[in-house]
Amino acid sequence: MEKRSDTTGALPLSSLRLMASPLQLTYSYIWQVIRQRNVKQYAKVEEFVTMVTQTVPDLISFKQTAQLVLGLRARERQVRRSKR
């Protein structure tokens, strides 16, 4: 049986397999938000990116994660300001 690493917080691959179905549903929802440019739901995209990068730290770099999250926030702010 695989043990969870206490130093990285990453889940073992066997645990990720159990989450495949909910993860696929979430990914599909996030993909629709992005495709439709539904800025109102960008906070959910940010949560998803954060969750995935914490679970699988080597997926994308810290810099890429920061750029993505900051870009989402900037777009949200831009839309809010244009509606004033």
N, C-alpha and C positions, 0 to 999 in steps of 0.2 A: 504494500500500500504506500502511495506517495505521501510524504509529509509536507505540510505547508511551511514555507520558509518564513521564520519570524522576522528576519532582517529586511526583506523586501516587501512583504505583504502581498506578494503575487500568489495567485491560486495555482495549484497543480493542474495539468492538462485534463486529468480525469474529472476534476470538478467543473471545468469549463464545458465539457461535453454534456453534463447534466443541465446546464443553462442554455443549451443551443436553441431550443424552441422559444423561450421567452426573449432571448437575445435576438433571434431572427425577427420576431415580431417588433421589437423595439427598433431594430435597425431599419425595418421597412417603414415604420412611422417616421423616423428621423429622415430617411431618404425622401419621403413625400414632402416633409416640411421644407427641405432644402430645394427640391425640384420646383415646388410651388412658390418659393421665396416667401413663405409665411413667417414674416418677421416677428409676429406676435408669439410664435412658438420657439424662437431662437434660444430662449432660456433652457428649454428642454434639450436642445441640441448641445448646448454648453454642458448641461448635467451629464448627458450621454458621453461626450468626449472625455470629461473628467473621470467618470466611472470606468470607462474602457482603459484610459491611460494609467489609472491607478491599479487596475487589475492586470494589465499587460504592459508593464513600464517600457519595454523595448519596442513597442509598436511604432511610436513616433517620438522624436526628440522633445525635450522640454521646450526648446525654442519654437518648434513647430506647433506644439500644443498652445503655448502662450500667444503666438501669432493668430492662431485660429480663434481662440477664446476672445482675444482683444478685438479681432475683426468682427465677430458676432456682436459683441457689445457695442462697438462703434456703429454698426448698421442699425441696431435697435435704437440707439440715441438719435441717429440721423432721421429715422422715420418718425420718432416721437416729436422731434423739433419741427419737422415739416408739417405736422398736423396741428400745430398751435396757431 
